[in-house]
Amino acid sequence: MISCRPHYLPREFSSRFFVAVYLPPQTDAGTKTALNELYMAISKQENAHPEAALLVAGDFNAGKLKSVLPHFYQHVKCATRGKKTLEHLYSTHRDTYKALPRPPFGKSDHHSILLIPAYKQKLKQEAPMTRSIKKWSDEADAKLQDCFASTDWKMFRDSSDGIEEYTTSVTGFIKKCIDDVVPTVTVRTYHNQKPWITGNIRTELKGRAAAFKERDSNPDAYQKSRYALGRTIKQAKSQYRTKIESYYTGSDARRMWQGLKTITDYKGMTM
């Protein structure tokens, strides 16, 4: 097993792990023991590097990696020795490679396999989403407090015929106050964007890019911008972790399930 960090790598991957495997022809007990050893080695790296891409390739003979790691995908569908598929290629993502049989090397009785990259980056899989959000600030909070403090709430109760009309009128008024006071901004999110990315990080990224252009004339400013970006990213990750962990302290089952899916990267069953 080797780890590498290519110069160019899709943003959704932090690094790549390549695992070369050979399982000799043996009894079912021996194959099971070998697969368990392979499971332990791969799981250790998955836990240590959850955002890494793993490729497991080699001669498996009678072994099947999916029996111990069911979330891996097998990409070799063609026969590699006679009518049997002994050479396998597994990865953690669907449609990573297209495998084509090729003539064997020298006097080998196994076909060689040509792997054609077929993976499509998350950035290119779907168009970015544009949505409108409220930009809250201390100034907006103060204006809302003044608005609510000067409101005659008794008026809504006196003019309502029942609890439902009373509730609708009050919530409608609150929504109108928020729309009038809190500014709305349009943000664009990409599918390969990390969930902990915030506006502060984007600001620091722009500052670092500007300092990078002037790094020859002002290297200290570039160094400070790098440190500032690192601190902001660390703080954003800590805040996001606290947010996810807070889902387990409340009584909202829906939020708790969202936290579980985020932590485990659960995508649901595909038919």
Backbone as CSV, one residue per row, in Angstrom:
resi,resn,N_x,N_y,N_z,CA_x,CA_y,CA_z,C_x,C_y,C_z
1,MET,0.854,-1.186,0.000,0.000,0.000,0.000,0.888,1.233,0.000
2,ILE,0.594,2.152,-0.904,1.341,3.402,-0.973,0.354,4.563,-0.991
3,SER,0.792,5.695,-0.454,0.004,6.927,-0.451,0.713,7.946,-1.320
4,CYS,-0.055,8.660,-2.132,0.550,9.683,-2.987,-0.375,10.883,-3.061
5,ARG,0.209,12.020,-3.300,-0.542,13.275,-3.447,-0.130,13.905,-4.766
6,PRO,-0.854,13.570,-5.861,-0.483,14.118,-7.175,-0.576,15.639,-7.201
7,HIS,0.130,16.227,-8.162,0.092,17.682,-8.316,-1.326,18.150,-8.602
8,TYR,-2.042,17.384,-9.437,-3.442,17.712,-9.730,-4.321,16.634,-9.131
9,LEU,-5.272,17.047,-8.327,-6.185,16.115,-7.678,-7.522,16.817,-7.478
10,PRO,-8.653,16.174,-7.816,-9.955,16.801,-7.572,-10.102,17.219,-6.116
11,ARG,-10.773,18.332,-5.899,-10.870,18.914,-4.562,-11.516,17.974,-3.559
12,GLU,-12.395,17.059,-4.038,-13.081,16.186,-3.086,-12.169,15.112,-2.488
13,PHE,-10.938,14.982,-3.007,-10.002,13.994,-2.484,-8.809,14.700,-1.850
14,SER,-8.415,14.218,-0.675,-7.245,14.788,-0.006,-5.955,14.114,-0.463
15,SER,-6.019,12.839,-0.846,-4.869,12.096,-1.343,-5.383,10.807,-1.976
16,ARG,-4.458,9.987,-2.462,-4.845,8.715,-3.066,-4.010,7.597,-2.463
17,PHE,-4.654,6.463,-2.237,-3.983,5.270,-1.740,-4.119,4.170,-2.790
18,PHE,-2.987,3.539,-3.115,-2.977,2.424,-4.052,-2.571,1.155,-3.289
19,VAL,-3.403,0.131,-3.414,-3.168,-1.124,-2.705,-2.993,-2.229,-3.743
20,ALA,-1.828,-2.861,-3.730,-1.557,-3.987,-4.629,-1.765,-5.288,-3.859
21,VAL,-2.556,-6.199,-4.439,-2.987,-7.401,-3.720,-2.688,-8.646,-4.554
22,TYR,-2.208,-9.669,-3.878,-2.141,-11.002,-4.493,-2.613,-12.017,-3.469
23,LEU,-3.712,-12.696,-3.787,-4.223,-13.774,-2.949,-3.969,-15.081,-3.693
24,PRO,-3.067,-15.916,-3.224,-2.770,-17.174,-3.932,-3.937,-18.147,-3.835
25,PRO,-4.022,-19.101,-4.749,-5.070,-20.130,-4.627,-4.906,-20.889,-3.315
26,GLN,-5.954,-20.929,-2.538,-5.879,-21.544,-1.215,-7.281,-21.963,-0.788
27,THR,-7.377,-22.508,0.404,-8.670,-22.947,0.925,-9.545,-21.744,1.259
28,ASP,-10.826,-21.998,1.476,-11.746,-20.925,1.840,-11.338,-20.256,3.148
29,ALA,-10.824,-21.036,4.087,-10.392,-20.473,5.365,-9.197,-19.538,5.172
30,GLY,-8.262,-19.951,4.298,-7.102,-19.095,4.032,-7.492,-17.810,3.330
31,THR,-8.423,-17.902,2.366,-8.889,-16.705,1.669,-9.603,-15.762,2.628
32,LYS,-10.415,-16.320,3.523,-11.128,-15.494,4.500,-10.149,-14.779,5.431
33,THR,-9.108,-15.497,5.861,-8.103,-14.875,6.726,-7.383,-13.744,5.999
34,ALA,-7.033,-13.962,4.738,-6.343,-12.940,3.952,-7.231,-11.706,3.746
35,LEU,-8.517,-11.927,3.471,-9.432,-10.809,3.287,-9.617,-10.028,4.583
36,ASN,-9.624,-10.721,5.713,-9.736,-10.026,6.996,-8.505,-9.156,7.255
37,GLU,-7.320,-9.660,6.906,-6.104,-8.853,7.043,-6.174,-7.617,6.136
38,LEU,-6.669,-7.832,4.922,-6.804,-6.719,3.983,-7.818,-5.705,4.494
39,TYR,-8.897,-6.203,5.066,-9.918,-5.318,5.647,-9.333,-4.450,6.755
40,MET,-8.543,-5.017,7.636,-7.951,-4.268,8.740,-7.009,-3.182,8.215
41,ALA,-6.193,-3.515,7.218,-5.228,-2.549,6.688,-5.925,-1.391,5.979
42,ILE,-6.963,-1.702,5.186,-7.664,-0.652,4.440,-8.516,0.200,5.371
43,SER,-9.198,-0.433,6.313,-10.042,0.318,7.248,-9.224,1.287,8.090
44,LYS,-8.006,0.909,8.435,-7.133,1.794,9.209,-6.852,3.080,8.440
45,GLN,-6.591,2.963,7.145,-6.323,4.152,6.339,-7.594,4.950,6.071
46,GLU,-8.727,4.262,5.932,-9.989,4.978,5.734,-10.346,5.817,6.952
47,ASN,-10.104,5.287,8.139,-10.396,6.045,9.357,-9.441,7.221,9.529
48,ALA,-8.167,7.021,9.151,-7.182,8.086,9.299,-7.305,9.140,8.210
49,HIS,-7.788,8.748,7.016,-7.897,9.675,5.872,-9.286,9.504,5.235
50,PRO,-10.326,10.022,5.870,-11.697,9.788,5.372,-11.975,10.418,4.013
51,GLU,-11.176,11.402,3.595,-11.427,12.070,2.319,-10.490,11.586,1.216
52,ALA,-9.757,10.535,1.471,-8.832,10.005,0.467,-9.550,9.037,-0.466
53,ALA,-9.027,8.918,-1.686,-9.540,7.946,-2.654,-8.673,6.694,-2.601
54,LEU,-9.299,5.525,-2.525,-8.567,4.268,-2.424,-8.799,3.424,-3.672
55,LEU,-7.726,2.863,-4.193,-7.777,1.925,-5.309,-7.108,0.637,-4.875
56,VAL,-7.825,-0.469,-5.002,-7.316,-1.782,-4.606,-7.322,-2.665,-5.848
57,ALA,-6.145,-3.116,-6.262,-6.051,-3.888,-7.505,-5.131,-5.078,-7.304
58,GLY,-5.391,-6.148,-8.063,-4.511,-7.300,-8.011,-5.210,-8.587,-8.386
59,ASP,-4.513,-9.676,-8.143,-5.021,-11.018,-8.451,-5.681,-11.552,-7.176
60,PHE,-7.007,-11.658,-7.194,-7.748,-12.082,-6.008,-8.118,-13.569,-6.045
61,ASN,-7.937,-14.215,-7.205,-8.340,-15.613,-7.342,-9.777,-15.809,-6.866
62,ALA,-9.992,-16.558,-5.783,-11.368,-16.829,-5.332,-11.876,-15.775,-4.351
63,GLY,-11.043,-14.831,-3.979,-11.452,-13.832,-2.994,-12.255,-12.699,-3.610
64,LYS,-13.131,-12.120,-2.812,-13.928,-10.975,-3.242,-13.883,-9.924,-2.128
65,LEU,-13.321,-8.781,-2.453,-13.160,-7.733,-1.444,-14.502,-7.221,-0.942
66,LYS,-15.536,-7.253,-1.772,-16.853,-6.747,-1.369,-17.467,-7.574,-0.242
67,SER,-16.948,-8.776,-0.015,-17.475,-9.582,1.080,-17.095,-9.005,2.439
68,VAL,-15.996,-8.214,2.498,-15.587,-7.588,3.756,-15.699,-6.070,3.707
69,LEU,-15.680,-5.501,2.511,-15.829,-4.047,2.339,-16.919,-3.804,1.293
70,PRO,-18.180,-3.911,1.687,-19.276,-3.844,0.706,-19.448,-2.483,0.044
71,HIS,-18.856,-1.423,0.595,-19.016,-0.095,-0.019,-18.017,0.144,-1.146
72,PHE,-17.159,-0.826,-1.450,-16.237,-0.712,-2.578,-16.917,-1.219,-3.851
73,TYR,-16.484,-0.674,-4.993,-17.043,-1.054,-6.289,-15.980,-1.800,-7.100
74,GLN,-16.416,-2.867,-7.757,-15.529,-3.659,-8.595,-15.695,-3.197,-10.039
75,HIS,-14.584,-2.798,-10.693,-14.676,-2.192,-12.021,-14.304,-3.150,-13.158
76,VAL,-13.695,-4.280,-12.856,-13.311,-5.216,-13.906,-14.456,-6.197,-14.119
77,LYS,-15.095,-6.119,-15.265,-16.235,-6.983,-15.587,-15.875,-8.080,-16.597
78,CYS,-14.752,-7.935,-17.284,-14.388,-8.882,-18.339,-13.556,-10.026,-17.762
79,ALA,-13.469,-11.116,-18.516,-12.666,-12.263,-18.091,-11.183,-11.925,-18.219
80,THR,-10.394,-12.380,-17.265,-8.953,-12.078,-17.278,-8.090,-13.335,-17.396
81,ARG,-8.662,-14.505,-17.172,-7.935,-15.776,-17.349,-8.951,-16.840,-17.743
82,GLY,-8.927,-17.214,-19.010,-9.955,-18.119,-19.507,-11.311,-17.435,-19.458
83,LYS,-12.265,-18.067,-18.775,-13.586,-17.472,-18.617,-13.804,-16.881,-17.226
84,LYS,-12.726,-16.802,-16.438,-12.823,-16.325,-15.075,-12.258,-14.910,-14.942
85,THR,-12.797,-14.178,-14.004,-12.300,-12.836,-13.693,-11.543,-12.930,-12.374
86,LEU,-10.232,-13.080,-12.501,-9.390,-13.214,-11.307,-8.781,-11.876,-10.894
87,GLU,-8.507,-11.003,-11.865,-7.949,-9.673,-11.559,-9.090,-8.712,-11.251
88,HIS,-8.999,-8.047,-10.153,-10.040,-7.110,-9.730,-9.447,-5.721,-9.528
89,LEU,-10.308,-4.740,-9.690,-9.964,-3.358,-9.334,-11.138,-2.786,-8.552
90,TYR,-10.888,-2.410,-7.316,-11.917,-1.855,-6.445,-11.599,-0.393,-6.137
91,SER,-12.652,0.384,-5.980,-12.488,1.768,-5.536,-13.711,2.157,-4.720
92,THR,-13.613,3.285,-4.069,-14.692,3.754,-3.194,-15.732,4.568,-3.957
93,HIS,-15.576,4.732,-5.274,-16.516,5.541,-6.048,-16.973,4.767,-7.271
94,ARG,-18.235,4.918,-7.572,-18.819,4.237,-8.720,-18.311,4.858,-10.029
95,ASP,-18.178,4.031,-11.061,-17.795,4.490,-12.404,-16.476,5.260,-12.387
96,THR,-15.505,4.758,-11.650,-14.193,5.405,-11.625,-13.390,5.081,-12.877
97,TYR,-13.414,3.808,-13.301,-12.662,3.379,-14.478,-13.529,2.462,-15.342
98,LYS,-13.204,2.441,-16.609,-13.756,1.465,-17.544,-12.636,0.501,-17.907
99,ALA,-12.838,-0.780,-17.651,-11.796,-1.792,-17.841,-11.983,-2.496,-19.181
100,LEU,-10.899,-2.584,-19.967,-10.917,-3.271,-21.255,-9.816,-4.326,-21.276
101,PRO,-10.110,-5.544,-21.774,-9.083,-6.596,-21.825,-8.061,-6.313,-22.929
102,ARG,-6.818,-6.671,-22.656,-5.733,-6.507,-23.611,-4.871,-7.774,-23.590
103,PRO,-4.042,-7.988,-24.609,-3.219,-9.210,-24.646,-2.320,-9.316,-23.421
104,PRO,-1.986,-10.545,-23.031,-1.114,-10.735,-21.859,0.315,-10.283,-22.142
105,PHE,1.047,-10.047,-21.079,2.457,-9.684,-21.190,3.292,-10.959,-21.266
106,GLY,4.145,-11.053,-22.272,5.029,-12.199,-22.409,4.268,-13.502,-22.489
107,LYS,4.646,-14.472,-21.666,4.028,-15.791,-21.661,3.000,-15.949,-20.552
108,SER,2.541,-14.840,-19.985,1.549,-14.910,-18.916,0.237,-15.482,-19.444
109,ASP,-0.470,-16.245,-18.600,-1.780,-16.776,-18.984,-2.915,-15.889,-18.487
110,HIS,-2.584,-14.683,-18.010,-3.580,-13.707,-17.581,-3.605,-12.542,-18.572
111,HIS,-4.776,-12.103,-18.922,-4.883,-10.930,-19.781,-4.459,-9.682,-19.016
112,SER,-3.894,-8.737,-19.735,-3.657,-7.419,-19.135,-4.940,-6.589,-19.250
113,ILE,-5.076,-5.598,-18.404,-6.293,-4.797,-18.344,-5.937,-3.329,-18.579
114,LEU,-6.622,-2.715,-19.529,-6.481,-1.276,-19.769,-7.590,-0.547,-19.013
115,LEU,-7.198,0.369,-18.148,-8.156,1.120,-17.341,-8.290,2.528,-17.903
116,ILE,-9.476,2.848,-18.366,-9.757,4.173,-18.926,-10.473,5.001,-17.865
117,PRO,-9.903,6.125,-17.454,-10.565,6.941,-16.418,-11.957,7.377,-16.864
118,ALA,-12.927,7.166,-15.998,-14.313,7.535,-16.297,-14.924,8.391,-15.203
119,TYR,-14.157,8.686,-14.157,-14.703,9.450,-13.033,-14.929,10.898,-13.441
120,LYS,-16.053,11.418,-13.036,-16.397,12.810,-13.306,-16.423,13.571,-11.995
121,GLN,-15.695,14.657,-11.933,-15.595,15.418,-10.698,-16.964,15.896,-10.227
122,LYS,-17.092,16.062,-8.907,-18.338,16.568,-8.352,-18.665,17.939,-8.922
123,LEU,-17.625,18.720,-9.196,-17.840,20.064,-9.732,-18.523,20.029,-11.090
124,LYS,-18.301,18.931,-11.853,-18.851,18.821,-13.195,-20.071,17.914,-13.265
125,GLN,-20.368,17.203,-12.185,-21.505,16.285,-12.207,-22.826,17.041,-12.261
126,GLU,-22.935,18.123,-11.530,-24.165,18.901,-11.485,-23.826,20.378,-11.471
127,ALA,-24.765,21.178,-11.952,-24.556,22.625,-11.978,-24.595,23.180,-10.555
128,PRO,-23.864,24.256,-10.287,-23.901,24.850,-8.939,-25.296,25.356,-8.598
129,MET,-25.621,25.333,-7.308,-26.928,25.782,-6.837,-26.845,27.227,-6.372
130,THR,-27.849,27.988,-6.745,-27.946,29.382,-6.315,-29.144,29.524,-5.392
131,ARG,-28.923,30.104,-4.224,-30.004,30.283,-3.265,-29.851,31.616,-2.552
132,SER,-30.956,32.084,-1.996,-30.978,33.358,-1.277,-31.031,33.084,0.221
133,ILE,-30.204,33.801,0.964,-30.154,33.640,2.414,-30.187,35.014,3.067
134,LYS,-30.551,35.025,4.344,-30.556,36.250,5.124,-29.170,36.472,5.734
135,LYS,-28.680,37.683,5.603,-27.371,38.032,6.150,-27.569,38.735,7.485
136,TRP,-27.490,37.960,8.559,-27.716,38.495,9.885,-26.480,39.216,10.395
137,SER,-26.720,40.265,11.183,-25.639,41.043,11.776,-26.141,41.653,13.078
138,ASP,-25.229,42.210,13.860,-25.617,42.865,15.118,-26.520,44.065,14.847
139,GLU,-26.243,44.761,13.753,-27.071,45.915,13.400,-28.498,45.489,13.069
140,ALA,-28.642,44.377,12.318,-29.971,43.878,11.977,-30.715,43.406,13.225
141,ASP,-29.998,42.759,14.157,-30.629,42.324,15.405,-31.147,43.510,16.210
142,ALA,-30.356,44.580,16.262,-30.769,45.762,17.023,-32.007,46.407,16.405
143,LYS,-32.057,46.469,15.077,-33.218,47.063,14.401,-34.477,46.230,14.642
144,LEU,-34.319,44.908,14.612,-35.471,44.042,14.866,-35.975,44.197,16.300
145,GLN,-35.061,44.315,17.227,-35.475,44.505,18.622,-36.249,45.810,18.786
146,ASP,-35.790,46.866,18.132,-36.510,48.149,18.196,-37.891,48.019,17.561
147,CYS,-37.960,47.289,16.444,-39.238,47.110,15.753,-40.234,46.352,16.620
148,PHE,-39.766,45.283,17.242,-40.664,44.485,18.076,-41.040,45.208,19.369
149,ALA,-40.113,46.020,19.896,-40.397,46.740,21.142,-41.462,47.811,20.935
150,SER,-41.513,48.374,19.735,-42.480,49.441,19.472,-43.790,48.921,18.874
151,THR,-43.957,47.618,18.766,-45.157,47.026,18.172,-46.239,46.820,19.231
152,ASP,-47.456,47.138,18.873,-48.592,46.905,19.760,-49.117,45.494,19.489
153,TRP,-48.590,44.497,20.223,-48.953,43.106,19.998,-50.405,42.814,20.385
154,LYS,-50.963,43.629,21.271,-52.348,43.423,21.681,-53.309,43.630,20.522
155,MET,-52.880,44.443,19.572,-53.711,44.725,18.405,-54.023,43.444,17.622
156,PHE,-53.049,42.550,17.485,-53.252,41.307,16.747,-54.255,40.401,17.468
157,ARG,-54.168,40.373,18.785,-55.086,39.525,19.544,-56.520,40.046,19.470
158,ASP,-56.685,41.375,19.565,-58.033,41.950,19.555,-58.699,41.816,18.188
159,SER,-57.927,41.839,17.129,-58.502,41.792,15.779,-58.646,40.375,15.236
160,SER,-58.286,39.358,16.033,-58.341,37.971,15.565,-59.569,37.279,16.147
161,ASP,-60.166,36.373,15.342,-61.339,35.621,15.776,-60.973,34.316,16.478
162,GLY,-59.767,33.849,16.309,-59.380,32.587,16.934,-57.869,32.476,17.026
163,ILE,-57.407,31.367,17.635,-55.982,31.177,17.850,-55.225,31.016,16.537
164,GLU,-55.859,30.374,15.536,-55.174,30.167,14.268,-54.949,31.492,13.538
165,GLU,-55.996,32.334,13.498,-55.850,33.638,12.846,-54.859,34.512,13.608
166,TYR,-54.895,34.421,14.928,-53.958,35.182,15.761,-52.510,34.763,15.468
167,THR,-52.272,33.462,15.398,-50.930,32.950,15.117,-50.461,33.357,13.726
168,THR,-51.360,33.256,12.738,-50.996,33.597,11.366,-50.634,35.069,11.232
169,SER,-51.406,35.936,11.865,-51.143,37.372,11.758,-49.830,37.754,12.440
170,VAL,-49.537,37.152,13.608,-48.303,37.481,14.319,-47.078,36.984,13.556
171,THR,-47.113,35.726,13.114,-45.965,35.189,12.377,-45.772,35.917,11.050
172,GLY,-46.861,36.315,10.394,-46.738,37.079,9.158,-46.085,38.437,9.384
173,PHE,-46.444,39.085,10.500,-45.840,40.384,10.816,-44.347,40.235,11.124
174,ILE,-44.006,39.183,11.869,-42.592,38.947,12.186,-41.796,38.691,10.909
175,LYS,-42.364,37.908,9.991,-41.674,37.624,8.732,-41.484,38.895,7.915
176,LYS,-42.493,39.762,7.903,-42.376,41.017,7.158,-41.273,41.901,7.759
177,CYS,-41.205,41.957,9.088,-40.160,42.755,9.732,-38.772,42.225,9.373
178,ILE,-38.640,40.894,9.367,-37.341,40.302,9.015,-36.979,40.613,7.566
179,ASP,-37.964,40.503,6.652,-37.700,40.798,5.246,-37.309,42.257,5.037
180,ASP,-37.890,43.166,5.837,-37.597,44.589,5.676,-36.254,44.987,6.282
181,VAL,-35.863,44.307,7.370,-34.676,44.735,8.116,-33.433,43.953,7.711
182,VAL,-33.555,42.637,7.599,-32.383,41.798,7.323,-32.158,41.715,5.816
183,PRO,-30.984,42.116,5.341,-30.737,42.059,3.891,-30.635,40.631,3.383
184,THR,-31.058,40.423,2.146,-30.991,39.119,1.493,-29.853,39.107,0.484
185,VAL,-29.033,38.084,0.541,-27.917,37.954,-0.396,-28.057,36.639,-1.144
186,THR,-27.519,36.603,-2.345,-27.547,35.406,-3.179,-26.187,34.729,-3.134
187,VAL,-26.175,33.452,-2.785,-24.924,32.700,-2.703,-24.992,31.531,-3.676
188,ARG,-23.825,31.135,-4.138,-23.718,29.998,-5.047,-22.889,28.921,-4.370
189,THR,-23.423,27.721,-4.325,-22.730,26.599,-3.702,-22.429,25.538,-4.754
190,TYR,-21.246,24.941,-4.632,-20.812,23.905,-5.552,-20.855,22.547,-4.837
191,HIS,-21.016,21.481,-5.596,-21.200,20.160,-5.005,-19.910,19.622,-4.395
192,ASN,-18.769,20.173,-4.776,-17.521,19.732,-4.159,-17.097,20.657,-3.026
193,GLN,-17.974,21.556,-2.630,-17.650,22.506,-1.569,-17.812,21.859,-0.203
194,LYS,-16.851,22.079,0.661,-16.912,21.521,2.000,-18.008,22.214,2.808
195,PRO,-18.696,21.474,3.691,-19.816,22.071,4.436,-19.386,23.120,5.449
196,TRP,-18.104,23.153,5.823,-17.662,24.126,6.816,-17.154,25.426,6.189
197,ILE,-17.241,25.556,4.878,-16.811,26.785,4.215,-17.762,27.918,4.579
198,THR,-17.202,29.049,5.017,-17.996,30.211,5.422,-17.558,31.442,4.647
199,GLY,-18.304,32.530,4.853,-17.948,33.785,4.206,-16.607,34.311,4.667
200,ASN,-16.265,34.072,5.924,-14.966,34.523,6.431,-13.816,33.819,5.716
201,ILE,-14.003,32.541,5.423,-12.954,31.807,4.707,-12.792,32.358,3.294
202,ARG,-13.902,32.650,2.631,-13.805,33.216,1.281,-13.096,34.563,1.309
203,THR,-13.372,35.362,2.335,-12.690,36.659,2.449,-11.189,36.476,2.627
204,GLU,-10.803,35.529,3.481,-9.383,35.271,3.703,-8.722,34.688,2.450
205,LEU,-9.472,33.888,1.693,-8.921,33.355,0.448,-8.627,34.465,-0.552
206,LYS,-9.539,35.427,-0.650,-9.299,36.565,-1.545,-8.101,37.379,-1.076
207,GLY,-7.989,37.550,0.263,-6.843,38.278,0.786,-5.531,37.570,0.515
208,ARG,-5.523,36.249,0.643,-4.297,35.513,0.354,-3.943,35.584,-1.126
209,ALA,-4.979,35.511,-2.007,-4.712,35.599,-3.446,-4.120,36.963,-3.805
210,ALA,-4.639,38.030,-3.183,-4.095,39.365,-3.448,-2.665,39.487,-2.924
211,ALA,-2.409,38.939,-1.737,-1.057,38.999,-1.173,-0.079,38.148,-1.970
212,PHE,-0.581,37.058,-2.582,0.283,36.200,-3.381,0.841,36.952,-4.600
213,LYS,0.038,37.818,-5.177,0.490,38.580,-6.338,1.600,39.564,-5.959
214,GLU,1.594,40.009,-4.704,2.587,40.974,-4.239,3.641,40.342,-3.336
215,ARG,3.762,39.001,-3.419,4.644,38.310,-2.465,6.110,38.696,-2.630
216,ASP,6.527,39.065,-3.852,7.927,39.430,-4.064,8.265,40.756,-3.396
217,SER,7.348,41.706,-3.458,7.600,43.018,-2.867,7.236,43.079,-1.387
218,ASN,6.303,42.203,-0.949,5.865,42.223,0.448,5.653,40.792,0.936
219,PRO,6.734,40.059,1.190,6.572,38.655,1.604,5.933,38.505,2.980
220,ASP,6.134,39.485,3.856,5.544,39.386,5.197,4.019,39.403,5.135
221,ALA,3.458,40.227,4.263,2.000,40.293,4.134,1.446,38.961,3.627
222,TYR,2.164,38.324,2.709,1.721,37.035,2.194,1.771,35.972,3.284
223,GLN,2.831,36.008,4.101,2.945,35.040,5.192,1.822,35.241,6.207
224,LYS,1.506,36.489,6.535,0.431,36.769,7.485,-0.916,36.327,6.943
225,SER,-1.133,36.522,5.639,-2.412,36.113,5.042,-2.566,34.598,5.078
226,ARG,-1.475,33.869,4.916,-1.537,32.410,4.994,-1.899,31.957,6.405
227,TYR,-1.260,32.565,7.391,-1.564,32.209,8.774,-3.015,32.559,9.123
228,ALA,-3.467,33.725,8.650,-4.848,34.142,8.930,-5.845,33.175,8.308
229,LEU,-5.569,32.710,7.093,-6.452,31.744,6.441,-6.476,30.428,7.209
230,GLY,-5.311,29.964,7.672,-5.252,28.727,8.437,-6.039,28.810,9.733
231,ARG,-5.937,29.946,10.423,-6.688,30.114,11.669,-8.187,30.148,11.409
232,THR,-8.593,30.812,10.327,-10.018,30.903,10.005,-10.590,29.541,9.640
233,ILE,-9.843,28.754,8.881,-10.303,27.412,8.512,-10.422,26.529,9.755
234,LYS,-9.442,26.602,10.636,-9.482,25.811,11.862,-10.683,26.186,12.718
235,GLN,-10.963,27.489,12.804,-12.113,27.945,13.591,-13.422,27.496,12.959
236,ALA,-13.523,27.577,11.622,-14.745,27.165,10.934,-14.996,25.670,11.111
237,LYS,-13.949,24.862,11.040,-14.103,23.420,11.244,-14.570,23.122,12.666
238,SER,-14.008,23.846,13.637,-14.414,23.633,15.025,-15.884,24.006,15.235
239,GLN,-16.310,25.116,14.638,-17.706,25.525,14.765,-18.637,24.524,14.094
240,TYR,-18.243,24.002,12.941,-19.072,23.022,12.249,-19.164,21.721,13.055
241,ARG,-18.054,21.310,13.649,-18.078,20.103,14.477,-19.013,20.290,15.674
242,THR,-18.937,21.467,16.302,-19.823,21.741,17.440,-21.286,21.720,17.010
243,LYS,-21.545,22.246,15.822,-22.914,22.256,15.300,-23.444,20.838,15.086
244,ILE,-22.623,19.982,14.489,-23.046,18.599,14.239,-23.233,17.848,15.554
245,GLU,-22.311,18.041,16.496,-22.417,17.346,17.779,-23.623,17.817,18.583
246,SER,-24.047,19.076,18.369,-25.192,19.591,19.121,-26.497,18.909,18.728
247,TYR,-26.518,18.249,17.567,-27.727,17.554,17.145,-28.090,16.413,18.097
248,TYR,-27.092,15.886,18.824,-27.335,14.740,19.694,-27.785,15.157,21.094
249,THR,-27.677,16.437,21.405,-28.065,16.892,22.744,-29.516,17.336,22.807
250,GLY,-30.164,17.549,21.675,-31.547,17.986,21.646,-32.503,16.818,21.476
251,SER,-33.763,17.171,21.324,-34.800,16.144,21.169,-35.316,16.059,19.739
252,ASP,-34.625,16.724,18.803,-35.054,16.726,17.410,-34.450,15.507,16.711
253,ALA,-35.273,14.483,16.470,-34.777,13.248,15.848,-34.324,13.490,14.414
254,ARG,-34.986,14.414,13.726,-34.610,14.693,12.336,-33.195,15.273,12.262
255,ARG,-32.894,16.209,13.156,-31.558,16.795,13.202,-30.510,15.733,13.559
256,MET,-30.847,14.860,14.476,-29.912,13.814,14.881,-29.595,12.900,13.705
257,TRP,-30.611,12.548,12.922,-30.394,11.699,11.756,-29.555,12.424,10.713
258,GLN,-29.756,13.729,10.539,-28.927,14.496,9.608,-27.469,14.483,10.047
259,GLY,-27.243,14.602,11.352,-25.879,14.542,11.851,-25.230,13.200,11.601
260,LEU,-25.986,12.119,11.788,-25.455,10.785,11.525,-25.095,10.612,10.056
261,LYS,-25.952,11.088,9.165,-25.674,10.965,7.732,-24.459,11.792,7.335
262,THR,-24.280,12.962,7.978,-23.125,13.790,7.663,-21.835,13.125,8.105
263,ILE,-21.823,12.586,9.320,-20.620,11.977,9.861,-20.255,10.699,9.105
264,THR,-21.256,9.868,8.777,-20.998,8.583,8.121,-21.000,8.675,6.609
265,ASP,-21.344,9.861,6.046,-21.424,10.047,4.589,-22.416,9.065,3.970
266,TYR,-23.525,8.842,4.669,-24.557,7.908,4.206,-25.362,8.547,3.091
267,LYS,-25.508,7.823,1.959,-26.203,8.350,0.787,-27.570,7.697,0.573
268,GLY,-27.891,6.675,1.332,-29.162,6.000,1.130,-29.050,4.870,0.136
269,MET,-30.086,4.070,0.046,-30.091,2.933,-0.851,-30.427,3.367,-2.266
270,THR,-29.714,2.834,-3.240,-29.981,3.117,-4.652,-30.545,1.871,-5.287
271,MET,-31.660,2.026,-5.982,-32.308,0.879,-6.616,-31.772,0.690,-8.028
